[in-house]
Amino acid sequence: MGLLESLLQKLRSHPKRIIFPEGCDPRIIQAARQIATRRCGIPILLGERKKIKENAHRLDIRLDDIRLLDHTRGDDHELFLPILNGLPAYAHLSDQEKRQILFDRHTFAALQLASGEADALVGGATQTTSSSLRSLFRAIPMQPALRTASSMLILH
């Protein structure tokens, strides 16, 4: 059994909530549909609902079993403010600046992961790896004993 099939089998046994900060991107919508169809996770597409729905409709992709989460609405912002207050990377910011930061989709997705609202984050479709990781490292600091981080790209 190959790596991808082994991963899919494990995910089917224990599906995870996977947040995609680039949820409006057509490739991400297609990937989310495959994850939902294969029942190996619960995709969470982050972005403006209207745009996600328009792109899905244009691609003839169903959005059932896919959660849409609009980071611009502010529904979860109050949940994330205490988390931001405890993070050194944001200590120098005013409360207003912290509220503004929550409108950044990559920061919002990283905080979804940090708070346990999501189990995994998949990003980097529209930006560089270093940009994708920057928000993660601010929200989820590396363990003190670790000096390097790594990412993985799987092409199928």
N, C-alpha and C positions, 0 to 999 in steps of 0.2 A: 504494500500500500504506500502510495506517495505521500509527501508532506502535506499537500493541500487536502487530500481525501482524509488523512488522519486528523487534521485540524477540524474539518467539517464534521466528522463523526463525533469528536469531542464536544463541539459547539452544539450539535443536535441534542446531546445528552444533557448539557447544561447551558441553555441559551443565555446570552448576555445582552444587556442594553448597550448598543453601540451608537455613539453620537458622532455625527458628521458635520463639522462646522461649515463646510462648503455645500450645504444641502440644496442650494438652487442649481448647482452645476448638473447638467444632463447626465454626465458619466456617473455622478454620485447617486442620482435618482435611480439609474439603471442598476447600480451595485446594491442599493437598498432593496430594490424589488427582488433581486436574486437571493439576498439574505433572508428576506421574509418568505419567499416561495420555498426555499430549501429548509425553512424552519430552523436555522442555525443561529438566530439572534433576533433581537427586536431593534430595528433601525430607528434612529431618531435623527430626522433631517432638520438642521438648524438653519433658519432663514425666514424671509417673509413668506407667509403661507400662500398668499396670492401668486407670487412668482413661482414657488415650488409647484403649485397646482397647475399653473399655466404651462410650465415646462413638461410636467408629467402628462398633461393632456396632449400637448404637441407630439410627444413621443409615444402616445397611446400606452402609458404605463399606469396600472392601478396603484392606488396608494393605501389600500386596505392592509392592515397589520403593520403599517409604517406610521410612526408618530411624527407629527410636525410640531416644531417648537420655534416660536418667533421670539428671538432674543431682544427685539426692539420694543416689545410690549411692556416689559418690566415686571411681569408676573412673579418671577423668581428673584428679582433684584434684592428684595429685603432679606431673603434667605442667604444671599451671598455677601452682603455687606459685613456681617460679623467675621466671615472667613477672610475677606480682604483686610479687615482691621488687624488680623493676626499674622499677616504675611509681611515679612521684612521688605519685599520688593515694592510694597504699596504704602509703607509706613509714612513716607514724606508727603503723601497726597491728602488733600482736604476731603471731607465727606462728599462734597459736590463732584470733585474730580474722580473719586472712587465710583460714584454713581455713573458718571460718564464712561468710565472704563468698561462698565458692564454692557455697553452697547457694542463693544468689539466682539464679534462672533467667536474668535479664537479664544479670547479670555473667558467668555461666557461658557464655551464648551469645556475648557480646562477646569473651570469651577464646578461644572456639572459632574465631572469626573472626581474632583477633590471632595465634593460633598456626598458622593455615593449615589447621586441621581442617575449616573451612567456608570457602566462597568468598563468601557473601553472607548477610545477616541481614535478615529481614523481621519487623518488630514494630510494635506500636502498636494492636493490635486491642482490647486491654483496658485500656490506659493512655494517658496523654497523650503527645504527641510529645516534649515536653521530658524526660519521665521515661524514655522509650525511649532517647533520645540520651545521657542522662547516663552510663549504663553504658558506652556506646560510647566517649565522649570520655575516660573514665577509663582504658579499656583500650587505646585507639588514639588517642593525642594528635594534634591537628591539626598540619599542617605549619607550621613557624615563619612562613612568608610569608603564611599565610592568617589572616584576621581574622573571617570569618563562615562558618557552615555552613548547609546547606539540606537539606530533605527533600522527598520527592515523594509524591503520592497519585495513584494511577491508578484510576479507576472504570470498570468495564466493564459 
